[in-house]
Amino acid sequence: MARHFSLAFGLIAAAALTGCATSRVPAFNAAAITPAELLPGQTAVITVEVRDHHRIISRIDGAVEGYPDLTFRLRDDGVAPDAVGDDGTWTMDVSVPFTAPAGEHTIRFRAYDSRGRVIPVPDAEGNATELSTDISVRITYPETPAEPAPAE
């Protein structure tokens, strides 16, 4: 009986310790752009929510895939559009350039530590990967009215 109790206690303790180690790893909980469909010249709010109990994340940057010069930095400082500083919700306003191409675009967000390094986290197989997440945004152009048919 004591042997079964020790084995069961050991398994429960191992499971609890594994859960604790996982909860220390920062993670993205959610990411969104509102609205998700935009016209050139319109403004949207990007929101990225993170779990970071040990305050490992010091910066979150976004980049539009395929456009390496189109990057931006989110903030968690309580300055609008960020409602509350240091609450794990990183935000920014973004305006769509008038030269933006129409279509579906992916924005990748990466989390960085205080030394400017991308934060490594384990993937599903336990291999190290970067702490990142993606969102999609659709850029559309207003439909131009058809030319009136010539009078006959």
C-alpha positions as CSV (number, residue, x, y, z in Angstrom):
1,M,0.0,0.0,0.0
2,A,2.8,2.4,0.9
3,R,4.6,1.6,-2.3
4,H,1.4,2.4,-4.4
5,F,1.0,5.7,-2.5
6,S,4.7,6.6,-3.2
7,L,4.4,5.8,-6.9
8,A,1.1,7.8,-7.2
9,F,2.5,10.7,-5.3
10,G,5.6,10.7,-7.5
11,L,3.5,10.7,-10.7
12,I,1.3,13.5,-9.4
13,A,4.4,15.6,-8.4
14,A,6.0,15.0,-11.8
15,A,2.9,16.1,-13.6
16,A,2.6,19.2,-11.4
17,L,6.2,20.1,-11.9
18,T,5.9,19.7,-15.7
19,G,2.8,22.0,-15.6
20,C,4.7,24.6,-13.6
21,A,7.6,24.6,-16.0
22,T,5.2,25.1,-19.0
23,S,3.4,27.9,-17.2
24,R,6.7,29.8,-16.9
25,V,7.1,29.9,-20.7
26,P,5.6,33.1,-22.2
27,A,2.9,32.6,-24.8
28,F,0.6,34.5,-27.2
29,N,-3.0,34.1,-26.1
30,A,-4.7,36.0,-28.9
31,A,-3.9,38.4,-31.7
32,A,-6.3,40.5,-33.8
33,I,-6.6,43.5,-36.1
34,T,-9.8,45.5,-35.9
35,P,-11.3,45.8,-38.4
36,A,-9.7,42.9,-40.3
37,E,-10.7,44.3,-43.8
38,L,-9.4,47.7,-44.6
39,L,-9.2,50.3,-47.4
40,P,-6.0,52.2,-48.1
41,G,-5.9,55.2,-45.8
42,Q,-8.0,53.6,-43.0
43,T,-6.8,53.0,-39.5
44,A,-7.0,49.8,-37.5
45,V,-6.1,48.7,-34.0
46,I,-3.8,45.7,-33.5
47,T,-4.1,43.9,-30.2
48,V,-1.8,41.0,-29.1
49,E,-2.5,39.4,-25.7
50,V,0.3,37.5,-24.0
51,R,0.8,35.3,-20.9
52,D,4.1,36.3,-19.4
53,H,4.0,35.7,-15.6
54,H,7.8,36.3,-15.3
55,R,7.9,39.4,-17.5
56,I,10.4,37.9,-20.0
57,I,8.8,39.8,-22.9
58,S,10.2,43.3,-23.2
59,R,9.2,44.1,-26.8
60,I,6.7,42.8,-29.5
61,D,7.4,43.7,-33.1
62,G,5.3,43.0,-36.2
63,A,6.2,42.7,-39.8
64,V,4.2,42.3,-42.9
65,E,5.3,39.1,-44.7
66,G,6.8,39.8,-48.1
67,Y,7.5,43.4,-47.2
68,P,10.6,43.4,-44.9
69,D,10.7,47.2,-44.6
70,L,7.1,47.3,-43.3
71,T,7.6,46.8,-39.6
72,F,6.1,48.2,-36.4
73,R,6.4,48.0,-32.6
74,L,3.5,47.3,-30.3
75,R,3.2,48.9,-26.8
76,D,1.9,47.9,-23.4
77,D,2.4,51.2,-21.7
78,G,-1.2,52.5,-21.0
79,V,-0.9,55.2,-23.8
80,A,-3.8,55.0,-26.2
81,P,-4.8,52.8,-27.9
82,D,-3.3,50.6,-25.0
83,A,-5.9,50.9,-22.2
84,V,-3.8,49.6,-19.3
85,G,0.0,49.5,-19.0
86,D,1.8,46.3,-18.2
87,D,-1.3,44.1,-18.4
88,G,-0.1,41.8,-21.1
89,T,-2.1,43.4,-23.8
90,W,0.1,45.0,-26.4
91,T,-1.5,47.4,-28.9
92,M,-1.0,49.9,-31.6
93,D,-2.8,51.9,-34.3
94,V,-1.8,51.2,-37.8
95,S,-2.8,53.1,-41.0
96,V,-2.9,51.3,-44.3
97,P,-0.7,53.1,-46.9
98,F,-2.4,54.3,-50.0
99,T,0.2,52.3,-52.0
100,A,-0.7,49.0,-50.2
101,P,-1.5,46.2,-52.6
102,A,-5.0,44.7,-52.5
103,G,-5.3,41.2,-51.1
104,E,-4.8,39.1,-48.0
105,H,-1.7,39.9,-46.0
106,T,0.0,38.2,-43.1
107,I,1.5,40.1,-40.2
108,R,3.9,38.1,-38.0
109,F,4.5,39.2,-34.4
110,R,7.7,38.2,-32.5
111,A,8.4,38.6,-28.8
112,Y,11.8,39.8,-27.7
113,D,13.6,39.7,-24.4
114,S,15.4,42.7,-22.8
115,R,18.6,41.9,-24.7
116,G,16.7,42.1,-28.0
117,R,16.7,38.4,-28.7
118,V,13.6,36.6,-30.0
119,I,12.3,34.5,-27.1
120,P,12.7,30.7,-27.7
121,V,9.8,28.5,-26.7
122,P,9.2,24.7,-27.1
123,D,7.0,23.6,-30.0
124,A,4.6,20.6,-29.8
125,E,7.5,18.2,-30.2
126,G,9.7,19.9,-27.6
127,N,12.0,21.6,-30.1
128,A,13.0,25.3,-29.7
129,T,11.1,27.7,-31.9
130,E,10.6,31.5,-31.8
131,L,7.7,33.0,-29.8
132,S,5.6,34.3,-32.7
133,T,2.0,34.5,-33.9
134,D,0.4,35.6,-37.2
135,I,-2.8,37.5,-38.1
136,S,-4.3,38.2,-41.5
137,V,-5.6,41.4,-42.8
138,R,-7.4,42.0,-46.1
139,I,-6.9,45.2,-48.0
140,T,-9.5,46.1,-50.6
141,Y,-10.0,49.0,-52.9
142,P,-13.4,50.6,-53.4
143,E,-15.1,49.6,-56.6
144,T,-14.9,52.2,-59.3
145,P,-18.2,53.0,-60.9
146,A,-18.6,51.6,-64.4
147,E,-18.2,54.1,-67.2
148,P,-21.6,55.0,-68.6
149,A,-22.4,53.5,-71.9
150,P,-22.1,56.0,-74.8
151,A,-25.3,57.5,-76.0
152,E,-26.5,56.2,-79.3
